[in-house]
Amino acid sequence: MIDEHLSAGPVIRTVLSAEAETVAALHARARATYYPDGLPDDGTDWVAAWRGAALRADGQVLGAVAGGGLVGIASFRVPADGPADTVKLFQFHVDPGHWRSGIGTALHTACVEQWRADGRRTAVLDVHAGNRRARAFYGRQGWVPDPDRPPGDGDHHLFLRFDVDGE
């Protein structure tokens, strides 16, 4: 492992399917912060979902490692119904104990570098409308409301767009 004293920030690497339990636990801790009544149980087996995301040939899961452990995760791929030059950021989470430490910015930068290397021009995501912290983070990174998907009455998610070429 790279000595973190020699690096300027977290190590960003591909997440392995064998890490699905660790990733699912980090995911749950991060999501719990913006659901005041507790995480909704929609029946999703998040360990299996993360294992599947890590194994997808058409996607990637990046992880940020600091202090000897996984502290941030990002999952993205070209959406099935989207143009080939667009990538969707499906999940992006930083462990709450590492907020405001640069982990999210470093992980986002790594995502953008990968998207550029893959020839993507646009990135899209949807964010929980009540997650003010995430909305502010995405705004600082250059994400803007998606003009093709304005919010409707009662929407629980906002749709954002990022110009991969224009950063």
N, CA and C atoms as an extended XYZ file, in Angstrom:
501
Properties=species:S:1:pos:R:3:atomname:S:1:resname:S:1:resid:I:1 pbc="F F F"
N         0.843       -1.178        0.000 N   MET     1
C         0.000        0.000        0.000 CA  MET     1
C         0.888        1.241        0.000 C   MET     1
N         0.435        2.268       -0.640 N   ILE     2
C         1.177        3.519       -0.688 CA  ILE     2
C         1.150        4.164        0.691 C   ILE     2
N         2.291        4.618        1.141 N   ASP     3
C         2.364        5.319        2.415 CA  ASP     3
C         1.645        6.652        2.264 C   ASP     3
N         0.596        6.872        3.064 N   GLU     4
C        -0.202        8.086        2.923 CA  GLU     4
C         0.586        9.340        3.266 C   GLU     4
N         1.697        9.208        3.990 N   HIS     5
C         2.533       10.365        4.288 CA  HIS     5
C         3.246       10.858        3.038 C   HIS     5
N         3.348       10.005        2.035 N   LEU     6
C         4.019       10.382        0.801 CA  LEU     6
C         3.059       10.921       -0.248 C   LEU     6
N         1.763       10.756       -0.013 N   SER     7
C         0.790       11.216       -1.008 CA  SER     7
C         0.092       12.476       -0.505 C   SER     7
N        -0.398       13.275       -1.438 N   ALA     8
C        -1.034       14.538       -1.092 CA  ALA     8
C        -2.480       14.362       -0.629 C   ALA     8
N        -3.063       13.233       -0.822 N   GLY     9
C        -4.457       13.029       -0.452 CA  GLY     9
C        -4.776       11.560       -0.408 C   GLY     9
N        -6.059       11.247       -0.501 N   PRO    10
C        -6.435        9.839       -0.456 CA  PRO    10
C        -5.959        9.113       -1.711 C   PRO    10
N        -5.817        7.825       -1.577 N   VAL    11
C        -5.531        6.975       -2.727 CA  VAL    11
C        -6.876        6.633       -3.352 C   VAL    11
N        -7.004        6.843       -4.649 N   ILE    12
C        -8.236        6.510       -5.366 CA  ILE    12
C        -7.953        5.261       -6.187 C   ILE    12
N        -8.817        4.261       -6.028 N   ARG    13
C        -8.617        2.997       -6.733 CA  ARG    13
C        -9.954        2.370       -7.063 C   ARG    13
N        -9.903        1.333       -7.892 N   THR    14
C       -11.102        0.570       -8.223 CA  THR    14
C       -11.514       -0.263       -7.017 C   THR    14
N       -12.806       -0.274       -6.743 N   VAL    15
C       -13.356       -1.075       -5.656 CA  VAL    15
C       -13.550       -2.498       -6.155 C   VAL    15
N       -13.240       -3.455       -5.319 N   LEU    16
C       -13.379       -4.871       -5.658 CA  LEU    16
C       -14.729       -5.410       -5.188 C   LEU    16
N       -15.251       -6.383       -5.892 N   SER    17
C       -16.538       -6.968       -5.509 CA  SER    17
C       -16.479       -7.573       -4.104 C   SER    17
N       -15.316       -8.037       -3.676 N   ALA    18
C       -15.163       -8.615       -2.346 CA  ALA    18
C       -15.340       -7.571       -1.234 C   ALA    18
N       -15.340       -6.294       -1.600 N   GLU    19
C       -15.502       -5.219       -0.621 CA  GLU    19
C       -16.952       -4.757       -0.497 C   GLU    19
N       -17.878       -5.492       -1.067 N   ALA    20
C       -19.279       -5.065       -1.121 CA  ALA    20
C       -19.880       -4.793        0.261 C   ALA    20
N       -19.555       -5.588        1.257 N   GLU    21
C       -20.100       -5.353        2.604 CA  GLU    21
C       -19.593       -4.037        3.176 C   GLU    21
N       -18.319       -3.760        3.003 N   THR    22
C       -17.732       -2.509        3.485 CA  THR    22
C       -18.366       -1.323        2.767 C   THR    22
N       -18.531       -1.444        1.457 N   VAL    23
C       -19.120       -0.374        0.658 CA  VAL    23
C       -20.576       -0.151        1.067 C   VAL    23
N       -21.343       -1.218        1.239 N   ALA    24
C       -22.749       -1.090        1.630 CA  ALA    24
C       -22.881       -0.419        2.999 C   ALA    24
N       -21.989       -0.716        3.914 N   ALA    25
C       -22.029       -0.094        5.244 CA  ALA    25
C       -21.712        1.400        5.150 C   ALA    25
N       -20.712        1.769        4.350 N   LEU    26
C       -20.379        3.179        4.149 CA  LEU    26
C       -21.573        3.899        3.507 C   LEU    26
N       -22.151        3.278        2.500 N   HIS    27
C       -23.322        3.810        1.801 CA  HIS    27
C       -24.455        4.078        2.790 C   HIS    27
N       -24.730        3.137        3.669 N   ALA    28
C       -25.816        3.286        4.650 CA  ALA    28
C       -25.518        4.418        5.630 C   ALA    28
N       -24.277        4.528        6.105 N   ARG    29
C       -23.927        5.612        7.031 CA  ARG    29
C       -24.122        6.977        6.378 C   ARG    29
N       -23.706        7.103        5.133 N   ALA    30
C       -23.836        8.382        4.432 CA  ALA    30
C       -25.302        8.721        4.171 C   ALA    30
N       -26.071        7.768        3.692 N   ARG    31
C       -27.486        8.022        3.386 CA  ARG    31
C       -28.298        8.336        4.636 C   ARG    31
N       -27.937        7.735        5.756 N   ALA    32
C       -28.689        7.948        6.994 CA  ALA    32
C       -28.680        9.412        7.422 C   ALA    32
N       -27.701       10.173        6.972 N   THR    33
C       -27.587       11.570        7.398 CA  THR    33
C       -28.644       12.475        6.771 C   THR    33
N       -29.258       12.073        5.678 N   TYR    34
C       -30.266       12.937        5.069 CA  TYR    34
C       -31.665       12.330        5.076 C   TYR    34
N       -31.858       11.304        5.862 N   TYR    35
C       -33.186       10.746        6.093 CA  TYR    35
C       -33.494       10.898        7.581 C   TYR    35
N       -34.133       11.996        7.983 N   PRO    36
C       -34.348       12.261        9.405 CA  PRO    36
C       -35.182       11.199       10.122 C   PRO    36
N       -36.014       10.482        9.396 N   ASP    37
C       -36.852        9.446       10.001 CA  ASP    37
C       -36.245        8.055        9.854 C   ASP    37
N       -34.990        7.984        9.446 N   GLY    38
C       -34.319        6.699        9.246 CA  GLY    38
C       -34.359        6.286        7.791 C   GLY    38
N       -33.444        5.413        7.429 N   LEU    39
C       -33.356        4.941        6.050 CA  LEU    39
C       -34.611        4.172        5.658 C   LEU    39
N       -35.183        4.489        4.516 N   PRO    40
C       -36.338        3.703        4.060 CA  PRO    40
C       -35.884        2.298        3.661 C   PRO    40
N       -36.708        1.329        3.988 N   ASP    41
C       -36.388       -0.053        3.613 CA  ASP    41
C       -37.188       -0.404        2.367 C   ASP    41
N       -36.505       -0.327        1.230 N   ASP    42
C       -37.186       -0.632       -0.033 CA  ASP    42
C       -36.927       -2.070       -0.478 C   ASP    42
N       -36.312       -2.855        0.402 N   GLY    43
C       -36.064       -4.255        0.088 CA  GLY    43
C       -34.789       -4.509       -0.703 C   GLY    43
N       -34.037       -3.456       -1.021 N   THR    44
C       -32.812       -3.622       -1.800 CA  THR    44
C       -31.746       -4.329       -0.971 C   THR    44
N       -31.150       -5.335       -1.544 N   ASP    45
C       -29.996       -6.003       -0.938 CA  ASP    45
C       -28.764       -5.215       -1.396 C   ASP    45
N       -28.348       -4.240       -0.582 N   TRP    46
C       -27.285       -3.336       -0.996 CA  TRP    46
C       -25.933       -4.026       -1.126 C   TRP    46
N       -25.688       -5.067       -0.361 N   VAL    47
C       -24.428       -5.804       -0.525 CA  VAL    47
C       -24.389       -6.427       -1.918 C   VAL    47
N       -25.481       -7.068       -2.316 N   ALA    48
C       -25.545       -7.664       -3.657 CA  ALA    48
C       -25.494       -6.590       -4.737 C   ALA    48
N       -26.157       -5.471       -4.502 N   ALA    49
C       -26.154       -4.389       -5.502 CA  ALA    49
C       -24.741       -3.839       -5.693 C   ALA    49
N       -24.015       -3.638       -4.602 N   TRP    50
C       -22.644       -3.122       -4.724 CA  TRP    50
C       -21.708       -4.160       -5.333 C   TRP    50
N       -21.916       -5.420       -4.983 N   ARG    51
C       -21.105       -6.474       -5.601 CA  ARG    51
C       -21.330       -6.472       -7.116 C   ARG    51
N       -22.585       -6.361       -7.518 N   GLY    52
C       -22.910       -6.315       -8.936 CA  GLY    52
C       -22.325       -5.094       -9.629 C   GLY    52
N       -22.376       -3.943       -8.972 N   ALA    53
C       -21.821       -2.718       -9.560 CA  ALA    53
C       -20.320       -2.874       -9.792 C   ALA    53
N       -19.632       -3.489       -8.842 N   ALA    54
C       -18.183       -3.671       -8.967 CA  ALA    54
C       -17.824       -4.656      -10.077 C   ALA    54
N       -18.742       -5.559      -10.397 N   LEU    55
C       -18.483       -6.573      -11.420 CA  LEU    55
C       -18.954       -6.169      -12.816 C   LEU    55
N       -19.702       -5.092      -12.941 N   ARG    56
C       -20.244       -4.686      -14.240 CA  ARG    56
C       -19.123       -4.357      -15.215 C   ARG    56
N       -19.227       -4.898      -16.395 N   ALA    57
C       -18.235       -4.596      -17.432 CA  ALA    57
C       -18.449       -3.207      -18.023 C   ALA    57
N       -19.665       -2.682      -17.901 N   ASP    58
C       -19.979       -1.387      -18.504 CA  ASP    58
C       -19.972       -0.238      -17.493 C   ASP    58
N       -19.406       -0.465      -16.323 N   GLY    59
C       -19.372        0.575      -15.307 CA  GLY    59
C       -18.129        0.494      -14.467 C   GLY    59
N       -18.055        1.372      -13.504 N   GLN    60
C       -16.893        1.392      -12.629 CA  GLN    60
C       -17.302        1.885      -11.252 C   GLN    60
N       -16.651        1.353      -10.238 N   VAL    61
C       -16.798        1.840       -8.874 CA  VAL    61
C       -15.405        2.237       -8.405 C   VAL    61
N       -15.268        3.517       -8.064 N   LEU    62
C       -14.007        4.013       -7.525 CA  LEU    62
C       -14.143        4.174       -6.020 C   LEU    62
N       -13.048        3.982       -5.325 N   GLY    63
C       -13.040        4.159       -3.883 CA  GLY    63
C       -11.895        5.051       -3.461 C   GLY    63
N       -12.140        5.823       -2.418 N   ALA    64
C       -11.102        6.657       -1.815 CA  ALA    64
C       -10.655        5.974       -0.533 C   ALA    64
N        -9.355        5.772       -0.412 N   VAL    65
C        -8.787        5.110        0.756 CA  VAL    65
C        -7.950        6.126        1.524 C   VAL    65
N        -8.216        6.226        2.815 N   ALA    66
C        -7.430        7.087        3.704 CA  ALA    66
C        -7.440        6.448        5.086 C   ALA    66
N        -6.370        6.627        5.812 N   GLY    67
C        -6.306        6.058        7.153 CA  GLY    67
C        -6.436        4.555        7.172 C   GLY    67
N        -6.062        3.900        6.083 N   GLY    68
C        -6.106        2.447        6.018 CA  GLY    68
C        -7.452        1.853        5.654 C   GLY    68
N        -8.442        2.682        5.362 N   GLY    69
C        -9.754        2.140        5.032 CA  GLY    69
C       -10.452        2.903        3.933 C   GLY    69
N       -11.517        2.312        3.437 N   LEU    70
C       -12.336        2.910        2.390 CA  LEU    70
C       -13.197        4.004        3.025 C   LEU    70
N       -13.080        5.242        2.522 N   VAL    71
C       -13.804        6.369        3.111 CA  VAL    71
C       -14.687        7.102        2.103 C   VAL    71
N       -14.652        6.696        0.843 N   GLY    72
C       -15.489        7.314       -0.172 CA  GLY    72
C       -15.698        6.356       -1.327 C   GLY    72
N       -16.858        6.459       -1.980 N   ILE    73
C       -17.185        5.576       -3.099 CA  ILE    73
C       -17.944        6.347       -4.168 C   ILE    73
N       -17.717        5.968       -5.411 N   ALA    74
C       -18.428        6.551       -6.546 CA  ALA    74
C       -18.680        5.447       -7.568 C   ALA    74
N       -19.923        5.353       -8.032 N   SER    75
C       -20.305        4.345       -9.017 CA  SER    75
C       -20.904        5.049      -10.224 C   SER    75
N       -20.412        4.714      -11.415 N   PHE    76
C       -20.909        5.365      -12.625 CA  PHE    76
C       -20.849        4.432      -13.813 C   PHE    76
N       -21.689        4.743      -14.810 N   ARG    77
C       -21.693        4.022      -16.084 CA  ARG    77
C       -22.547        4.800      -17.075 C   ARG    77
N       -22.469        4.413      -18.333 N   VAL    78
C       -23.327        5.014      -19.347 CA  VAL    78
C       -24.738        4.476      -19.105 C   VAL    78
N       -25.721        5.368      -18.969 N   PRO    79
C       -27.080        4.875      -18.724 CA  PRO    79
C       -27.632        4.159      -19.955 C   PRO    79
N       -28.431        3.147      -19.721 N   ALA    80
C       -28.971        2.325      -20.812 CA  ALA    80
C       -29.742        3.157      -21.834 C   ALA    80
N       -30.409        4.202      -21.385 N   ASP    81
C       -31.232        5.004      -22.294 CA  ASP    81
C       -30.559        6.317      -22.700 C   ASP    81
N       -29.256        6.426      -22.472 N   GLY    82
C       -28.575        7.687      -22.751 CA  GLY    82
C       -27.596        7.593      -23.903 C   GLY    82
N       -27.132        8.759      -24.368 N   PRO    83
C       -26.132        8.775      -25.441 CA  PRO    83
C       -24.787        8.226      -24.944 C   PRO    83
N       -24.016        7.711      -25.858 N   ALA    84
C       -22.743        7.075      -25.511 CA  ALA    84
C       -21.728        8.043      -24.911 C   ALA    84
N       -21.883        9.339      -25.156 N   ASP    85
C       -20.921       10.290      -24.600 CA  ASP    85
C       -21.357       10.856      -23.248 C   ASP    85
N       -22.424       10.270      -22.680 N   THR    86
C       -22.924       10.691      -21.372 CA  THR    86
C       -22.711        9.577      -20.357 C   THR    86
N       -22.305        9.956      -19.160 N   VAL    87
C       -22.125        9.012      -18.068 CA  VAL    87
C       -23.049        9.430      -16.932 C   VAL    87
N       -23.572        8.447      -16.217 N   LYS    88
C       -24.414        8.755      -15.061 CA  LYS    88
C       -23.678        8.364      -13.795 C   LYS    88
N       -23.618        9.302      -12.881 N   LEU    89
C       -23.067        9.054      -11.552 CA  LEU    89
C       -24.224        8.525      -10.706 C   LEU    89
N       -24.213        7.218      -10.472 N   PHE    90
C       -25.324        6.577       -9.766 CA  PHE    90
C       -25.208        6.730       -8.262 C   PHE    90
N       -24.023        6.612       -7.727 N   GLN    91
C       -23.809        6.710       -6.288 CA  GLN    91
C       -22.519        7.485       -6.039 C   GLN    91
N       -22.543        8.356       -5.036 N   PHE    92
C       -21.352        9.100       -4.632 CA  PHE    92
C       -21.508        9.370       -3.149 C   PHE    92
N       -20.649        8.748       -2.347 N   HIS    93
C       -20.783        8.872       -0.894 CA  HIS    93
C       -19.408        8.985       -0.248 C   HIS    93
N       -19.334        9.841        0.762 N   VAL    94
C       -18.155        9.942        1.614 CA  VAL    94
C       -18.618        9.615        3.028 C   VAL    94
N       -17.834        8.821        3.731 N   ASP    95
C       -18.160        8.474        5.106 CA  ASP    95
C       -18.289        9.769        5.910 C   ASP    95
N       -19.388        9.942        6.652 N   PRO    96
C       -19.605       11.204        7.377 CA  PRO    96
C       -18.442       11.625        8.273 C   PRO    96
N       -17.699       10.703        8.802 N   GLY    97
C       -16.547       11.042        9.632 CA  GLY    97
C       -15.410       11.685        8.847 C   GLY    97
N       -15.516       11.710        7.533 N   HIS    98
C       -14.471       12.277        6.670 CA  HIS    98
C       -14.962       13.451        5.828 C   HIS    98
N       -16.157       13.964        6.145 N   TRP    99
C       -16.656       15.127        5.424 CA  TRP    99
C       -15.732       16.319        5.645 C   TRP    99
N       -15.656       17.165        4.641 N   ARG   100
C       -14.888       18.414        4.677 CA  ARG   100
C       -13.390       18.176        4.856 C   ARG   100
N       -12.927       17.013        4.410 N   SER   101
C       -11.495       16.692        4.516 CA  SER   101
C       -10.823       16.615        3.147 C   SER   101
N       -11.581       16.859        2.082 N   GLY   102
C       -11.033       16.790        0.732 CA  GLY   102
C       -11.259       15.452        0.045 C   GLY   102
N       -11.820       14.493        0.753 N   ILE   103
C       -12.060       13.165        0.174 CA  ILE   103
C       -13.009       13.267       -1.015 C   ILE   103
N       -14.138       13.939       -0.831 N   GLY   104
C       -15.126       14.050       -1.898 CA  GLY   104
C       -14.578       14.757       -3.128 C   GLY   104
N       -13.828       15.827       -2.904 N   THR   105
C       -13.251       16.565       -4.030 CA  THR   105
C       -12.246       15.697       -4.783 C   THR   105
N       -11.408       14.973       -4.055 N   ALA   106
C       -10.426       14.096       -4.700 CA  ALA   106
C       -11.126       12.982       -5.476 C   ALA   106
N       -12.173       12.417       -4.904 N   LEU   107
C       -12.914       11.343       -5.574 CA  LEU   107
C       -13.630       11.889       -6.816 C   LEU   107
N       -14.224       13.059       -6.703 N   HIS   108
C       -14.896       13.672       -7.854 CA  HIS   108
C       -13.883       13.961       -8.963 C   HIS   108
N       -12.730       14.483       -8.611 N   THR   109
C       -11.681       14.763       -9.598 CA  THR   109
C       -11.268       13.494      -10.326 C   THR   109
N       -11.138       12.393       -9.596 N   ALA   110
C       -10.779       11.113      -10.215 CA  ALA   110
C       -11.878       10.647      -11.169 C   ALA   110
N       -13.139       10.845      -10.786 N   CYS   111
C       -14.255       10.486      -11.675 CA  CYS   111
C       -14.158       11.273      -12.975 C   CYS   111
N       -13.967       12.588      -12.869 N   VAL   112
C       -13.898       13.437      -14.056 CA  VAL   112
C       -12.733       13.022      -14.945 C   VAL   112
N       -11.595       12.719      -14.347 N   GLU   113
C       -10.444       12.256      -15.136 CA  GLU   113
C       -10.782       10.979      -15.891 C   GLU   113
N       -11.482       10.046      -15.227 N   GLN   114
C       -11.870        8.797      -15.880 CA  GLN   114
C       -12.870        9.069      -16.998 C   GLN   114
N       -13.840        9.946      -16.742 N   TRP   115
C       -14.838       10.263      -17.769 CA  TRP   115
C       -14.171       10.861      -19.000 C   TRP   115
N       -13.222       11.747      -18.785 N   ARG   116
C       -12.505       12.333      -19.920 CA  ARG   116
C       -11.734       11.268      -20.679 C   ARG   116
N       -11.049       10.390      -19.955 N   ALA   117
C       -10.284        9.314      -20.597 CA  ALA   117
C       -11.197        8.398      -21.402 C   ALA   117
N       -12.448        8.243      -20.936 N   ASP   118
C       -13.426        7.391      -21.618 CA  ASP   118
C       -14.169        8.124      -22.742 C   ASP   118
N       -13.845        9.402      -22.968 N   GLY   119
C       -14.483       10.165      -24.032 CA  GLY   119
C       -15.875       10.672      -23.716 C   GLY   119
N       -16.214       10.758      -22.441 N   ARG   120
C       -17.531       11.278      -22.053 CA  ARG   120
C       -17.490       12.800      -22.102 C   ARG   120
N       -18.595       13.378      -22.516 N   ARG   121
C       -18.684       14.842      -22.611 CA  ARG   121
C       -19.600       15.426      -21.539 C   ARG   121
N       -20.561       14.618      -21.109 N   THR   122
C       -21.556       15.077      -20.147 CA  THR   122
C       -21.742       14.015      -19.076 C   THR   122
N       -21.964       14.478      -17.848 N   ALA   123
C       -22.313       13.576      -16.750 CA  ALA   123
C       -23.645       14.046      -16.175 C   ALA   123
N       -24.445       13.091      -15.717 N   VAL   124
C       -25.736       13.400      -15.107 CA  VAL   124
C       -25.849       12.644      -13.793 C   VAL   124
N       -26.709       13.140      -12.929 N   LEU   125
C       -26.997       12.451      -11.669 CA  LEU   125
C       -28.331       12.931      -11.163 C   LEU   125
N       -28.883       12.188      -10.218 N   ASP   126
C       -30.028       12.700       -9.480 CA  ASP   126
C       -29.654       12.670       -8.005 C   ASP   126
N       -30.052       13.726       -7.297 N   VAL   127
C       -29.710       13.888       -5.890 CA  VAL   127
C       -31.002       14.080       -5.101 C   VAL   127
N       -31.049       13.502       -3.932 N   HIS   128
C       -32.213       13.640       -3.060 CA  HIS   128
C       -32.413       15.126       -2.767 C   HIS   128
N       -33.617       15.620       -3.001 N   ALA   129
C       -33.899       17.055       -2.856 CA  ALA   129
C       -33.588       17.576       -1.452 C   ALA   129
N       -33.767       16.747       -0.442 N   GLY   130
C       -33.510       17.169        0.930 CA  GLY   130
C       -32.058       17.077        1.364 C   GLY   130
N       -31.196       16.606        0.488 N   ASN   131
C       -29.784       16.438        0.838 CA  ASN   131
C       -29.028       17.728        0.482 C   ASN   131
N       -29.162       18.725        1.343 N   ARG   132
C       -28.556       20.029        1.080 CA  ARG   132
C       -27.036       19.960        0.993 C   ARG   132
N       -26.443       19.127        1.827 N   ARG   133
C       -24.982       19.010        1.818 CA  ARG   133
C       -24.496       18.520        0.450 C   ARG   133
N       -25.120       17.479       -0.072 N   ALA   134
C       -24.713       16.951       -1.380 CA  ALA   134
C       -24.988       17.966       -2.477 C   ALA   134
N       -26.130       18.625       -2.422 N   ARG   135
C       -26.444       19.621       -3.441 CA  ARG   135
C       -25.412       20.740       -3.451 C   ARG   135
N       -24.981       21.188       -2.274 N   ALA   136
C       -23.953       22.237       -2.195 CA  ALA   136
C       -22.616       21.723       -2.730 C   ALA   136
N       -22.268       20.478       -2.378 N   PHE   137
C       -21.019       19.888       -2.878 CA  PHE   137
C       -21.025       19.841       -4.401 C   PHE   137
N       -22.093       19.314       -4.978 N   TYR   138
C       -22.159       19.215       -6.436 CA  TYR   138
C       -22.095       20.598       -7.083 C   TYR   138
N       -22.747       21.575       -6.487 N   GLY   139
C       -22.688       22.932       -7.014 CA  GLY   139
C       -21.259       23.469       -7.025 C   GLY   139
N       -20.514       23.210       -5.963 N   ARG   140
C       -19.106       23.654       -5.909 CA  ARG   140
C       -18.263       22.962       -6.973 C   ARG   140
N       -18.651       21.768       -7.372 N   GLN   141
C       -17.891       21.022       -8.377 CA  GLN   141
C       -18.278       21.424       -9.799 C   GLN   141
N       -19.340       22.209       -9.960 N   GLY   142
C       -19.745       22.670      -11.287 CA  GLY   142
C       -21.006       22.029      -11.841 C   GLY   142
N       -21.701       21.224      -11.058 N   TRP   143
C       -22.955       20.621      -11.497 CA  TRP   143
C       -24.049       21.682      -11.481 C   TRP   143
N       -24.933       21.629      -12.461 N   VAL   144
C       -26.045       22.576      -12.586 CA  VAL   144
C       -27.341       21.792      -12.830 C   VAL   144
N       -28.486       22.428      -12.571 N   PRO   145
C       -29.755       21.743      -12.871 CA  PRO   145
C       -29.805       21.318      -14.339 C   PRO   145
N       -30.287       20.107      -14.570 N   ASP   146
C       -30.377       19.566      -15.928 CA  ASP   146
C       -31.570       20.198      -16.636 C   ASP   146
N       -31.315       20.999      -17.681 N   PRO   147
C       -32.433       21.660      -18.363 CA  PRO   147
C       -33.377       20.677      -19.062 C   PRO   147
N       -32.895       19.472      -19.340 N   ASP   148
C       -33.733       18.460      -19.987 CA  ASP   148
C       -34.636       17.725      -19.003 C   ASP   148
N       -34.378       17.916      -17.701 N   ARG   149
C       -35.156       17.200      -16.677 CA  ARG   149
C       -35.491       18.120      -15.515 C   ARG   149
N       -36.340       19.120      -15.759 N   PRO   150
C       -36.711       20.014      -14.656 CA  PRO   150
C       -37.523       19.257      -13.611 C   PRO   150
N       -37.415       19.681      -12.352 N   PRO   151
C       -38.174       18.976      -11.311 CA  PRO   151
C       -39.671       19.190      -11.474 C   PRO   151
N       -40.418       18.162      -11.163 N   GLY   152
C       -41.876       18.243      -11.186 CA  GLY   152
C       -42.413       18.376       -9.774 C   GLY   152
N       -43.668       18.684       -9.652 N   ASP   153
C       -44.292       18.787       -8.335 CA  ASP   153
C       -44.134       17.478       -7.573 C   ASP   153
N       -43.667       17.578       -6.363 N   GLY   154
C       -43.534       16.405       -5.513 CA  GLY   154
C       -42.310       15.548       -5.771 C   GLY   154
N       -41.433       15.951       -6.689 N   ASP   155
C       -40.216       15.168       -6.939 CA  ASP   155
C       -39.345       15.140       -5.683 C   ASP   155
N       -38.830       13.984       -5.370 N   HIS   156
C       -37.922       13.839       -4.236 CA  HIS   156
C       -36.470       13.940       -4.664 C   HIS   156
N       -36.243       13.997       -5.975 N   HIS   157
C       -34.887       14.087       -6.510 CA  HIS   157
C       -34.783       15.254       -7.487 C   HIS   157
N       -33.608       15.834       -7.521 N   LEU   158
C       -33.281       16.867       -8.494 CA  LEU   158
C       -32.288       16.268       -9.478 C   LEU   158
N       -32.390       16.662      -10.727 N   PHE   159
C       -31.520       16.132      -11.767 CA  PHE   159
C       -30.481       17.187      -12.116 C   PHE   159
N       -29.213       16.793      -12.066 N   LEU   160
C       -28.110       17.702      -12.322 CA  LEU   160
C       -27.284       17.224      -13.502 C   LEU   160
N       -26.556       18.160      -14.102 N   ARG   161
C       -25.730       17.895      -15.283 CA  ARG   161
C       -24.355       18.535      -15.062 C   ARG   161
N       -23.326       17.893      -15.635 N   PHE   162
C       -21.960       18.378      -15.508 CA  PHE   162
C       -21.300       18.329      -16.879 C   PHE   162
N       -20.671       19.428      -17.269 N   ASP   163
C       -19.962       19.506      -18.553 CA  ASP   163
C       -18.542       18.976      -18.341 C   ASP   163
N       -18.308       17.735      -18.737 N   VAL   164
C       -17.017       17.083      -18.503 CA  VAL   164
C       -15.897       17.825      -19.239 C   VAL   164
N       -16.168       18.327      -20.427 N   ASP   165
C       -15.160       19.034      -21.208 CA  ASP   165
C       -14.866       20.432      -20.678 C   ASP   165
N       -15.817       21.029      -19.987 N   GLY   166
C       -15.710       22.438      -19.658 CA  GLY   166
C       -15.120       22.778      -18.316 C   GLY   166
N       -14.602       21.804      -17.601 N   GLU   167
C       -14.102       22.102      -16.261 CA  GLU   167
C       -12.860       22.936      -16.305 C   GLU   167
